[in-house]
Amino acid sequence: TAGGSSHSRLTDGTSHGSPLPNINLGLKIPLIDLQLATKNFHASQLIGKGGFGNVYKGILRNGMIVAVKRSQPGSGQGLPEFQTEIMVLSKIRHRHLVSLIGYCDERFEMILVYEYMEKGTLRDHLYNTKLPSLPWKQRLEICIGAARGLHYLHKGAAGGIIHRDVKSTNILLDENLVAKVADFGLSRSGPLDTQPYVSTGVKGTFGYLDPEYFRSQQLTEKSDVYSFGVVLLKVLCARAPINPLLPRDQINLAEWGMLCKNKGILQEIIDPSIKDQIDQNSLRKFSDTVEKCLQEDGSDRPSMGDVLWDLEYALQLQRGANAIQREPYEDSSSSVSASLQLPNVRRLPSLSTLSEADDSIVMGDESDSAVDSVFSQLKIDDAR
């Protein structure tokens, strides 16, 4: 396949400055087209900045609106991330993963072109923002969408993929507030059957980083689960994961949130704008899920599939409460009436059902071996 270029060509680069001689040429977009699309990367088109570089809004010749992520030209930094992002995203498509439209590697440029996400990042909607506060039900739906995307990465993609940088700025929202996970530059293919983890230098974002991974440098999909737990807590409390201006025991959101939950005062740190909307049973289910995600030992954390199931359940409880404005039951399990059908996420035995359940497909050559060959290349970036 176009994606299956050899290891040596992939990493050595070529003399004329193109590091990707033949990865998925179908996705290659000429630099001139991107200059036209973004008014030559004009400041008026700038919609975001990251460690990688700037992101611009652009309109391609065919009228498609796109987000154009341009690394700092000539810096030479981020090549492994650039390659990983292309290799991962050119092979997978899913409703809850941001789609890669194309890339450009002319004249020492490293540019990635994505579908445009009208409503920006989840973080944009939570705090220090002029945007209206998202209602609780909408927040739950966003969390469920992101969980679906991550569950697909872990289980649906060949060999499994660990994102490694799950955070609220990497969850983007389209015009209908449908969540999509983005930024796969740090992602790694999952551990082989012969070993339980991938041994790797620690990458990620402070405040979201799995403490077990940080200590051991042993990466598993449960590291994503921990980071996602921090996202869930952030969605509930609408504050940064690390805030050095707060008293010492409140600086780290994950630690503070768990302290409050154990003391039975979680209610006190919930975002005031949604406090009155949350059904107590829904909150209990949600906060239990957060607590499970944030367990110190990865082996005690749920899989992303289980997290997804729990969040769907929390949404059902919320919907049930909205439909019947009733007194909350003491025990949440007794409040599941016959009308609240539980989602059937637990019964996901295979990729084929995954793709039916989630309108997702593995792109490119349908045979597993071709997809495996591409993901096996992800293991070569130990030099990172």
C-alpha positions in Angstrom: 0.0 0.0 0.0 1.0 3.6 -0.3 1.4 3.7 3.5 3.9 0.9 3.6 7.2 2.7 2.9 10.3 1.1 4.4 11.8 2.0 7.7 15.1 3.4 6.3 13.4 5.7 3.8 11.0 6.8 6.5 13.5 8.0 9.0 16.5 9.0 7.0 14.7 11.7 5.1 15.9 12.6 1.6 18.4 15.1 0.3 15.8 17.5 -1.0 14.2 17.9 2.4 11.1 15.7 2.0 11.1 13.4 5.0 8.2 11.3 3.6 9.0 10.2 0.1 6.0 7.9 -0.4 3.8 7.7 2.7 0.3 7.8 1.4 0.8 10.1 -1.6 -2.9 10.3 -2.0 -3.0 12.6 1.0 -0.3 15.0 -0.2 -1.4 18.6 -0.8 0.8 21.1 -2.7 2.2 24.0 -0.6 0.8 26.5 -3.0 -2.7 25.2 -2.4 -2.2 25.7 1.4 -0.8 29.1 0.9 -3.9 30.1 -1.1 -6.2 28.4 1.5 -4.8 30.3 4.4 -4.0 33.7 2.7 -0.4 32.7 2.9 -0.6 31.8 6.6 -2.0 35.2 7.4 -2.4 36.2 11.1 -6.1 36.8 10.5 -6.5 33.0 9.8 -4.8 31.9 13.0 -7.1 29.8 15.2 -4.6 28.2 17.6 -1.0 27.7 18.8 0.6 24.6 20.2 4.1 23.1 20.8 4.1 21.9 17.3 3.4 25.3 15.7 0.4 27.4 14.6 -3.0 26.3 13.4 -4.8 28.2 10.7 -8.3 28.1 9.3 -8.2 27.6 5.5 -10.5 26.9 2.6 -9.3 24.5 0.0 -9.9 24.9 -3.8 -12.8 22.4 -3.5 -14.5 24.7 -0.9 -13.7 22.4 2.1 -13.0 24.3 5.3 -9.9 22.9 7.0 -7.6 23.4 10.0 -4.0 23.7 8.8 -1.3 22.9 11.4 2.1 24.2 10.4 5.2 23.4 12.4 7.8 26.2 12.9 9.5 26.1 9.5 13.0 24.9 9.5 13.1 24.0 13.2 13.4 20.3 12.3 11.6 19.5 15.5 8.6 17.3 15.6 9.5 15.0 12.7 8.7 11.8 14.5 5.4 13.3 15.7 4.6 14.4 12.2 5.3 11.0 10.7 3.3 9.2 13.5 0.3 11.4 13.0 0.2 10.8 9.3 0.7 7.0 9.7 -2.0 6.7 12.4 -4.6 8.9 10.9 -4.2 7.8 7.3 -5.1 4.3 8.4 -8.1 4.9 10.7 -11.4 6.7 10.4 -14.0 7.1 13.1 -16.8 9.5 13.9 -15.0 10.5 17.2 -11.5 10.9 15.8 -10.5 14.0 14.0 -9.9 13.2 10.3 -6.7 13.9 8.5 -7.4 15.5 5.1 -3.8 15.6 4.0 -0.2 16.8 4.6 2.5 18.8 3.0 6.3 18.3 3.3 7.7 20.6 0.6 10.6 22.9 1.2 11.3 21.9 4.8 7.7 22.5 5.7 5.8 20.0 7.9 2.1 20.8 7.6 -0.9 18.7 8.6 -4.4 19.4 7.3 -7.5 18.3 9.3 -11.2 18.6 9.1 -12.2 21.9 10.6 -13.8 21.7 14.1 -16.1 24.7 14.3 -16.5 24.8 18.1 -12.8 24.5 19.1 -11.5 22.6 22.0 -13.4 21.2 25.0 -11.2 23.3 27.2 -12.5 26.5 25.4 -15.9 25.8 26.8 -15.0 25.1 30.4 -13.3 28.0 32.1 -11.8 31.4 31.5 -14.1 31.7 28.5 -16.6 34.1 27.0 -18.6 31.1 25.7 -21.8 30.1 27.4 -21.6 27.3 29.9 -22.3 23.8 28.6 -25.2 22.1 30.3 -24.5 18.9 32.2 -26.2 16.6 29.7 -24.2 18.0 26.9 -21.0 17.6 28.9 -21.8 13.9 29.4 -22.5 13.5 25.7 -19.1 15.0 24.9 -17.3 12.7 27.4 -19.1 9.7 25.8 -18.0 10.7 22.3 -14.4 11.1 23.4 -14.5 7.8 25.2 -15.8 6.1 22.1 -12.9 7.5 20.1 -10.4 6.3 22.6 -12.1 2.9 23.0 -11.8 2.5 19.2 -8.1 3.5 19.3 -7.4 0.9 22.0 -9.5 -1.9 20.7 -10.6 -1.2 17.1 -7.4 -0.2 15.5 -4.9 -2.9 14.5 -2.6 -3.8 17.4 -4.3 -1.1 19.5 -3.0 2.5 19.7 -2.2 4.4 23.0 -2.9 8.1 22.5 -0.5 9.2 25.3 -1.6 12.8 25.4 -5.3 12.8 26.3 -6.4 16.2 27.6 -9.2 18.7 27.1 -7.4 20.7 24.4 -7.1 17.4 22.4 -10.8 16.9 22.4 -12.3 19.0 19.7 -16.0 19.8 19.0 -17.7 20.2 15.7 -20.6 22.6 14.9 -23.0 20.1 16.6 -20.8 19.8 19.7 -19.9 16.2 18.7 -16.5 15.4 20.3 -13.5 14.1 18.4 -10.2 13.1 19.8 -7.2 14.9 18.1 -3.4 15.1 18.1 -1.9 11.7 17.6 1.7 12.8 17.3 2.7 11.1 20.6 0.6 8.0 20.1 2.2 4.6 20.2 1.0 1.2 19.0 0.0 -0.9 21.9 2.0 -3.6 23.7 2.6 -6.9 21.8 1.0 -10.1 23.1 4.4 -11.1 24.5 4.6 -8.2 26.9 2.1 -6.3 29.0 3.4 -2.8 28.2 5.5 -0.6 25.9 8.7 0.6 27.5 9.2 4.2 26.5 10.5 7.6 27.6 7.7 9.5 29.3 5.7 11.9 27.2 2.4 13.7 27.9 1.1 16.7 29.7 1.7 17.6 33.4 -1.5 17.3 35.4 -2.9 14.6 33.1 0.1 12.2 33.3 -0.5 8.7 34.8 1.7 8.6 37.9 2.4 4.9 37.4 3.7 5.5 33.8 5.7 8.4 35.1 7.4 6.2 37.7 7.9 3.0 35.7 8.2 4.4 32.1 5.9 1.4 31.2 3.1 2.5 29.0 -0.2 0.7 28.7 -3.7 1.8 27.5 -4.5 2.4 31.2 -2.3 5.5 31.0 -4.9 7.0 28.7 -7.6 5.9 31.1 -5.9 7.9 33.9 -5.6 11.0 31.7 -9.2 10.7 30.7 -10.2 10.5 34.3 -8.6 13.9 34.8 -10.6 15.2 31.8 -13.8 13.9 33.4 -13.0 15.7 36.6 -12.2 18.9 34.7 -15.6 18.6 32.9 -17.3 18.3 36.3 -15.4 21.1 38.1 -14.4 23.4 35.3 -10.9 24.2 36.5 -7.3 23.5 35.3 -5.7 20.2 36.2 -2.8 22.1 37.9 -3.3 25.5 39.5 -0.2 26.7 41.5 -2.1 29.7 42.9 -4.4 27.5 45.0 -3.6 26.1 48.5 -1.2 23.2 48.4 -3.7 20.4 48.7 -5.9 21.9 45.9 -3.1 22.5 43.3 -3.5 19.1 41.6 -7.1 18.6 40.5 -6.9 14.8 40.5 -5.6 14.7 44.1 -8.0 17.3 45.3 -11.0 15.8 43.5 -10.3 12.4 45.1 -9.8 13.9 48.5 -13.2 15.7 48.3 -14.9 12.6 47.1 -13.5 10.5 49.9 -14.6 13.2 52.4 -18.1 13.2 50.8 -17.8 16.9 49.8 -17.4 16.5 46.0 -20.6 18.6 45.7 -18.6 21.6 46.9 -16.1 21.7 44.0 -18.6 21.1 41.1 -18.9 23.9 38.5 -21.6 26.2 40.1 -23.2 26.7 36.6 -24.3 23.0 36.4 -24.7 22.1 40.1 -28.5 22.4 40.0 -28.8 20.4 36.8 -27.2 17.2 37.9 -29.3 14.2 39.1 -27.7 12.8 42.2 -27.6 9.2 40.8 -26.0 10.4 37.6 -23.4 12.3 39.6 -22.7 9.3 41.8 -22.2 7.1 38.7 -20.0 9.7 37.1 -17.8 10.4 40.2 -17.4 6.6 40.8 -16.1 6.4 37.2 -13.7 9.2 37.7 -12.4 7.5 40.9 -11.9 4.2 39.1 -10.0 6.0 36.3 -7.7 7.7 38.7 -6.6 4.6 40.6 -2.9 4.6 41.5 -2.3 1.2 39.9 -3.1 0.8 36.3 -4.4 -2.7 36.9 -7.1 -1.3 39.1 -8.4 1.1 36.4 -11.2 0.1 34.1 -10.7 -0.4 30.3 -11.9 2.4 28.0 -14.9 0.2 27.1 -15.9 0.0 30.7 -15.5 3.7 31.1 -17.7 4.2 28.1 -20.4 1.9 29.5 -20.4 3.7 32.8 -20.7 7.1 31.2 -23.6 5.9 29.0 -25.2 4.7 32.2 -24.7 8.1 33.9 -26.4 9.7 30.9 -29.3 7.3 31.1 -29.8 8.1 34.7 -29.7 11.9 33.9 -32.2 11.5 31.1 -34.4 9.4 33.3 -34.3 12.1 35.9 -35.1 14.8 33.4 -38.0 12.8 32.0 -39.5 12.0 35.4 -38.7 14.8 37.9 -38.7 12.4 40.7 -37.1 12.1 44.1 -33.6 10.6 43.8 -33.4 7.1 45.2 -31.0 6.2 47.9 -29.4 3.5 45.8 -28.8 4.3 42.2 -29.2 0.7 41.1 -32.8 0.7 42.0 -33.6 3.8 39.8 -33.0 2.0 36.6 -36.5 1.5 35.4 -37.4 -0.9 32.5 -37.5 2.1 30.2 -33.8 2.9 30.8 -32.3 0.3 28.5 -28.6 0.0 29.2 -26.3 0.5 26.3 -24.8 -2.7 24.9 -21.2 -1.5 24.9 -20.0 -4.5 27.0 -20.9 -6.8 24.2 -18.2 -5.7 21.7 -16.4 -8.9 20.9 -14.8 -8.0 17.6 -13.7 -5.2 15.3 -16.5 -6.0 12.9 -19.1 -5.2 15.5 -17.1 -2.2 16.5 -17.3 -0.8 13.0 -21.0 -1.4 12.7 -21.6 0.1 16.2 -19.6 3.2 15.5 -19.7 3.8 11.8 -15.9 3.4 11.8 -13.7 1.7 9.3 -10.1 0.9 9.0 -8.9 2.8 6.0 -6.6 1.6 3.3 -6.0 -2.0 2.6 -8.6 -4.0 4.5 -6.3 -6.9 5.3 -5.0 -6.8 8.8 -1.4 -7.5 7.7 -1.2 -4.3 5.8 -2.5 -2.3 8.7 -0.2 -4.2 11.1 2.8 -3.4 8.9 2.0 0.3 9.2 1.6 0.1 13.0 4.7 -2.0 13.4 6.5 1.1 12.0 5.2 3.1 14.9 7.5 1.1 17.2 10.5 2.4 15.4 10.3 5.9 17.0 12.2 5.0 20.1 14.7 7.7 19.2 12.1 10.2 20.1 
